[in-house]
Amino acid sequence: METQRDRQIGHDGLPLTAQTKLQNDAKETRHLDRVCESFRQYATFTRCARGNLRARVEACPDAQRKYLPPSLLPGTAEAEHREKEMRRAEVQNQFLFDMILKHSDVPTSQEVLQTSRRVSTDDEMSKVSSVLKSLARDWSDDGAAERNPSYGPILCAFRKYLPTVDCAAPPRVVVPGAGVGRLALELCSRGYETQGNEFSFPMLLASDFILNGGCTPKQPFTIYPYITETCNLFSYRDAIKEVKIPDCNPPAMLSTSKHQGDQPPEFSMAAGEFTSIYQNEKEKEKWDGVASCFFLDTAPNVCEYFQTIHHMLKDGGLLINFGPWHWHWTGPPQRPDDLDLAAYRYRNSHIDKRYLDSIDMSWDDVKEVLSRVGFDIVEEKRATSLYTSNPRSMKRVEYRCIFFVARKRASNL
């Protein structure tokens, strides 16, 4: 999704798929079709991965194979029991993806002939698995352990620095990199007019489903977000840990949120690339705040993000951020035989250009950029957080994050 499309995923909006097709953008429609196809192929890919493991076991020399536990040996009762459990989890995940597709008015995995399908790429399927983990983080009781340390400081800072009770109209806040929408919903439920912004179609389809009542705590979905994990497990059952979503009722939260007793604040999701949407002249000085969580380091050059945020905020507007500096577009290192930058770029011309343009910075560097762009930091602290981690895994990546509040300086200063 390379072009800007400002599509609203609200109470009465058309499904994202329908809005995309109405835009009559052939390239973007093809991309959306591929995303929907990757949703349909989830169970097929998951089952294929397990089949590969079985094939490796069968190919194992007898001298080693005889030591393997029965649960890994095809044909044994123990292996059949494990396969039955894994397949149940896989089918349940596929059911969720099919319901997301049905909500979007596109064919499900049961409505498209497998022989007619284009096989999805590994990268596309990785994004599908990420949707499950993001849903667990944002919309389950289990995910609260990750949400509270990261979303909590952002919500408290908005209440402190931009209280809704002091405003005649709801303050307007954008949540870039909104993912499946929980932080944006939490802000709206507290009286802020909120617009989530997300670039990823897989995340947008999932957030559309959740935010518009595709499931509720009374009719939850049970998902297994870690089923594809094979490393760092104490037991295979750690990979089939079940998670129920959602832990709250999003439409009810939106309908009951009020600003000083008036109508609920407006809530929407804008689909598209952050800078292309909010650098638009119609967005100039239209917003009171930006809430970024694990987002700023997705920029090849964070200067562009800060320029965009400065452009869209009113004087005195707030950028409230929580996250690490895990620069997503860090490129391969330059080699001694790369005679110059042109040679380096030529050697790596097969990869996305953004990997070659990325400028990685320390927090000290970032602070200086913020000041030069036109922001004053009014609060700063360090905090730790996990991100879409399996709580039962042997491996837990804990980020030491920066939380900061920055205010846009008045243009006459």
C-alpha positions as a printed Julia matrix, in Angstrom:
413×3 Matrix{Float64}:
   0.0     0.0    0.0
   2.24    2.76  -1.27
  -0.27    5.52  -1.95
  -2.22    7.55   0.56
  -5.79    6.48   1.17
  -7.72    8.18   3.96
 -10.37    5.54   4.67
 -12.49    5.76   7.75
 -13.21    2.6    9.7
 -15.99    3.89  11.88
 -19.4     2.91  13.16
 -21.23    2.97   9.84
 -18.46    2.93   7.26
 -18.1     0.49   4.39
 -15.69   -2.42   4.9
 -12.09   -1.54   4.11
 -12.1    -3.9    1.13
 -15.11   -2.15  -0.42
 -13.59    1.3    0.15
 -10.36    0.17  -1.5
 -12.13   -1.11  -4.59
 -14.17    2.1   -4.84
 -10.88    4.03  -5.05
 -10.28    2.21  -8.35
  -6.56    1.9   -7.65
  -5.61   -1.32  -9.45
  -2.22   -1.69  -7.77
  -3.6    -1.26  -4.29
  -6.54   -3.55  -4.99
  -4.13   -6.28  -6.1
  -2.18   -5.82  -2.88
  -5.35   -6.13  -0.8
  -6.31   -9.27  -2.75
  -2.93  -10.79  -1.87
  -3.42   -9.96   1.8
  -6.85  -11.62   1.78
  -5.34  -14.65   0.07
  -2.66  -14.91   2.75
  -5.44  -14.95   5.37
  -7.07  -17.83   3.48
  -3.82  -19.79   3.37
  -2.96  -19.55   7.08
  -3.91  -23.13   8.01
  -2.3   -24.56   4.87
   1.04  -22.95   5.68
   0.88  -23.9    9.35
   0.13  -27.54   8.52
   2.89  -27.59   5.92
   5.43  -26.43   8.51
   4.48  -29.3   10.8
   4.71  -31.69   7.87
   8.27  -30.54   7.3
   9.14  -31.41  10.9
   7.64  -34.89  10.47
   9.65  -35.38   7.28
  12.87  -34.44   9.09
  12.11  -36.93  11.84
  11.46  -39.68   9.29
  14.72  -38.82   7.54
  16.65  -38.97  10.8
  19.14  -41.91  10.89
  17.91  -44.87  12.92
  20.93  -44.51  15.21
  19.5   -41.18  16.41
  15.82  -41.71  15.67
  15.51  -44.46  18.27
  16.21  -41.9   21.01
  13.41  -39.51  20.02
  10.32  -39.41  22.24
   7.23  -41.2   20.87
   5.4   -37.88  20.58
   7.76  -36.94  17.72
   7.54  -40.25  15.88
   4.87  -40.37  13.14
   2.34  -43.12  13.6
   2.49  -43.35  17.38
  -0.52  -42.61  19.58
   1.42  -39.82  21.28
   2.26  -38.15  17.97
  -1.34  -38.44  16.78
  -2.56  -36.81  19.99
  -0.13  -33.91  19.58
  -1.1   -33.46  15.94
  -4.77  -33.41  16.91
  -4.13  -30.62  19.43
  -2.07  -28.6   16.96
  -4.66  -29.01  14.22
  -7.45  -27.89  16.53
  -5.5   -24.71  17.31
  -4.67  -24.13  13.65
  -8.32  -24.54  12.6
  -9.44  -22.12  15.3
  -6.98  -19.48  14.04
  -8.14  -20.05  10.47
 -11.75  -19.61  11.62
 -10.85  -16.17  12.99
  -9.22  -15.14   9.71
 -12.25  -16.41   7.8
 -14.55  -14.34  10.01
 -12.39  -11.28   9.36
 -12.7   -11.94   5.62
 -16.45  -12.5    5.9
 -16.78   -9.23   7.8
 -14.94   -7.57   4.9
 -17.3    -9.12   2.33
 -14.64  -11.2    0.61
 -14.49  -15.0    0.13
 -13.19  -17.12   2.99
 -10.83  -20.1    2.84
 -13.86  -22.36   2.41
 -15.19  -20.41  -0.55
 -12.14  -20.35  -2.83
 -10.81  -23.41  -4.6
  -7.33  -24.21  -3.34
  -6.16  -25.11  -6.86
  -6.94  -21.59  -8.05
  -4.86  -19.86  -5.42
  -1.61  -17.97  -5.8
   0.73  -19.27  -3.09
   1.55  -16.5   -0.62
   5.11  -15.5    0.2
   6.86  -16.17   3.5
   6.87  -12.44   4.21
   3.1   -12.25   3.68
   2.52  -15.2    6.01
   4.8   -13.67   8.65
   2.52  -10.63   8.67
  -0.5   -12.9    9.16
   1.11  -14.48  12.23
   1.91  -10.99  13.53
  -1.8   -10.16  13.42
  -2.53  -12.95  15.91
   0.15  -11.72  18.31
  -1.05   -8.13  18.01
  -4.61   -9.2   18.74
  -3.38  -11.02  21.84
  -1.43   -7.92  22.96
  -4.22   -5.42  22.35
  -7.44   -7.32  23.0
  -6.9   -10.02  25.64
  -6.61  -10.12  29.42
  -3.18  -11.71  28.92
  -2.05   -8.7   26.88
  -2.67   -6.27  29.73
   0.77   -7.14  31.13
   2.28   -5.62  27.96
  -0.25   -2.85  27.39
  -0.17   -1.3   30.84
   3.56   -0.36  30.88
   3.37    1.21  27.39
  -0.15    2.52  26.86
  -0.56    3.52  30.51
   2.03    6.35  30.56
   0.68    7.73  27.27
  -2.91    7.84  28.55
  -1.82    9.42  31.84
   0.23   12.05  30.01
  -2.72   13.09  27.85
  -4.88   13.4   30.93
  -2.15   15.52  32.58
  -1.1    17.78  29.7
  -4.27   17.83  27.56
  -7.22   17.25  29.9
 -10.54   17.04  28.11
 -12.36   18.94  30.86
 -10.54   22.13  29.89
 -11.63   21.96  26.25
 -14.86   23.25  24.71
 -14.56   20.58  22.01
 -12.85   17.2   22.21
  -9.08   17.49  21.63
  -8.08   15.85  18.35
  -5.43   13.11  18.58
  -3.77   10.87  15.98
  -2.33    7.45  16.8
   0.15    6.51  14.04
   1.07    2.85  13.73
  -2.24    2.05  15.43
  -2.04   -1.67  14.66
  -5.27   -3.36  15.72
  -6.54   -0.25  17.45
  -6.56   -0.59  21.24
  -4.61    2.57  22.12
  -6.75    4.65  19.76
  -9.91    3.22  21.3
  -8.68    3.92  24.83
  -8.03    7.57  23.95
 -11.45    7.98  22.34
 -13.17    6.37  25.33
 -11.54    9.06  27.51
 -13.09   11.88  25.53
 -10.57   12.54  22.73
 -11.55   12.74  19.08
  -9.2    10.05  17.83
  -7.94    8.9   14.48
  -5.81    5.79  14.26
  -3.45    5.54  11.31
  -2.13    2.25   9.99
  -0.19    1.27   6.88
  -0.54   -2.53   7.09
  -3.6    -4.03   5.39
  -3.47   -7.2    7.57
  -3.65   -5.04  10.69
  -6.37   -2.84   9.19
  -8.59   -5.79   8.31
  -8.22   -7.18  11.83
  -8.88   -3.81  13.51
 -11.94   -3.24  11.3
 -13.32   -6.59  12.52
 -12.6    -5.97  16.2
 -13.59   -2.31  16.41
 -16.88   -2.84  14.59
 -18.11   -5.64  16.81
 -16.96   -8.76  14.97
 -16.69  -10.36  18.4
 -17.45   -9.38  21.99
 -16.6   -10.69  25.46
 -19.97  -12.49  25.39
 -19.07  -14.11  22.06
 -15.25  -14.25  22.17
 -12.8   -15.95  19.87
 -10.21  -18.35  21.2
  -6.96  -17.95  19.3
  -3.52  -19.54  19.51
  -1.08  -16.76  18.57
   2.14  -18.7   19.22
   1.35  -21.92  17.34
   4.1   -21.36  14.74
   6.82  -21.0   17.39
   9.16  -23.99  17.64
  12.12  -22.56  19.57
  12.6   -21.74  23.26
   9.67  -23.86  24.46
   9.53  -25.69  27.76
   6.75  -27.84  26.32
   4.99  -28.05  22.96
   1.88  -26.95  24.86
   3.5   -23.53  25.31
   3.02  -23.05  21.56
  -0.7   -23.77  21.83
  -1.45  -21.47  24.72
  -4.97  -20.22  24.12
  -5.95  -16.56  24.35
  -9.49  -15.2   24.32
 -10.32  -11.96  22.53
 -11.64   -9.36  23.1
 -11.44   -8.52  26.78
 -13.78   -5.53  26.31
 -16.59   -4.49  23.98
 -15.15   -1.89  21.55
 -18.45   -0.61  20.07
 -19.86   -0.24  23.59
 -16.77    1.7   24.71
 -17.17    4.06  21.75
 -20.9     4.58  22.18
 -20.65    5.3   25.9
 -17.64    7.65  25.71
 -18.65   11.26  26.2
 -17.09   14.7   26.13
 -18.6    16.77  28.92
 -21.95   15.02  28.51
 -22.23   15.62  24.76
 -22.13   13.14  21.9
 -19.32   10.55  21.78
 -16.1    11.92  20.28
 -15.48   10.94  16.67
 -13.39    7.82  16.11
 -11.86    6.72  12.82
  -9.0     4.8   11.26
  -7.05    6.26   8.33
  -5.43    3.7    6.05
  -2.17    4.74   4.48
   1.41    5.83   5.01
   1.74    8.3    7.87
   3.77   11.03   6.18
   1.8    10.98   2.92
  -1.48   11.48   4.8
  -0.49   14.06   7.4
   1.91   16.14   5.33
  -1.13   17.11   3.28
  -1.98   20.79   3.51
  -5.49   20.01   4.75
  -3.94   18.45   7.88
  -1.83   21.5    8.73
  -2.25   22.5   12.39
  -5.46   20.49  12.69
  -4.44   18.23  15.57
  -3.86   18.71  19.3
  -1.8    15.6   19.92
   0.03   12.59  18.49
   0.28    9.38  20.52
   3.07    7.15  19.26
   3.84    3.76  20.77
   6.58    1.57  19.27
   6.27    3.69  16.13
   8.93    6.38  15.69
  11.68    3.85  15.0
   9.78    2.58  11.94
  11.07    5.65  10.07
  14.03    5.36   7.67
  14.79    8.91   8.77
  12.98   10.07  11.89
  13.45   13.7   10.81
  10.62   13.2    8.3
   8.29   11.9   10.99
   9.05   14.87  13.23
   8.54   17.3   10.35
   5.18   15.7    9.63
   4.13   15.84  13.29
   5.22   19.48  13.55
   3.19   20.27  10.42
  -0.01   18.61  11.67
   0.05   19.87  15.28
  -1.34   23.19  16.46
   1.02   25.48  18.34
   1.43   23.94  21.78
   0.36   20.53  20.46
   1.8    17.41  22.06
   3.84   14.47  20.83
   3.64   11.75  23.49
   5.82    8.74  22.76
   6.74    5.38  24.25
   9.17    2.99  22.59
  12.75    1.94  21.85
  15.06    3.03  19.04
  15.06   -0.34  17.28
  15.42    1.19  13.84
  13.42   -1.08  11.51
  15.2    -0.04   8.32
  18.78   -0.54   9.49
  20.62   -1.68   6.37
  23.52   -4.06   5.76
  26.98   -2.76   6.73
  29.27   -1.25   4.15
  32.22   -3.47   3.21
  35.83   -2.48   2.59
  35.4    -3.4   -1.09
  32.49   -0.97  -1.43
  34.6     1.84  -2.85
  31.96    4.5   -2.21
  28.27    4.95  -1.38
  27.3     4.35  -5.02
  29.08    0.98  -4.99
  27.4     0.08  -1.7
  23.98    0.91  -3.12
  24.66   -1.06  -6.29
  25.69   -4.16  -4.33
  22.47   -3.95  -2.32
  20.17   -2.8   -5.12
  18.05   -5.95  -4.71
  16.68   -4.84  -1.32
  14.17   -2.13  -0.42
  15.75    1.29  -0.89
  14.68    2.33   2.61
  17.26   -0.05   4.08
  19.92    1.97   2.28
  18.54    5.35   3.37
  18.08    4.66   7.08
  19.85    6.96   9.52
  20.12    5.3   12.94
  20.33    7.63  15.93
  20.82    7.49  19.68
  18.29    9.09  22.02
  20.66   12.04  22.47
  20.66   12.51  18.69
  16.88   12.22  18.52
  16.44   14.85  21.24
  18.55   17.3   19.28
  16.51   16.64  16.13
  13.29   17.24  18.1
  14.57   20.6   19.31
  15.78   21.67  15.86
  12.43   20.76  14.27
  10.61   22.9   16.84
   9.72   20.86  19.94
  10.48   21.3   23.63
  10.67   18.19  25.82
   8.57   18.69  28.94
   8.9    15.18  30.38
  11.28   12.28  29.83
  11.92    8.94  31.53
  13.05    5.39  30.84
  10.84    2.35  31.24
  10.85   -1.31  30.25
   8.32   -3.16  28.14
   7.78   -6.41  26.26
   6.23   -6.53  22.79
   4.02   -9.37  21.45
   5.97  -11.95  23.44
   4.87  -15.46  24.38
   4.66  -15.36  28.19
   5.6   -19.05  28.34
   8.65  -18.79  26.1
  12.24  -19.24  27.32
  13.1   -16.11  25.34
  11.72  -12.72  26.34
  12.93   -9.6   24.57
  12.57   -6.73  27.0
  12.96   -3.25  25.57
  14.34   -0.4   27.65
  12.16    2.33  26.21
  12.06    6.09  26.19
   8.86    7.78  27.27
   8.72   11.48  26.5
   6.29   14.34  26.13
   7.28   17.03  23.62
   5.38   20.26  22.96
   5.41   22.15  19.67
   6.85   25.6   20.12
   4.65   28.51  19.04
   5.47   29.58  15.48
   6.22   33.18  16.57
   9.05   32.07  18.91
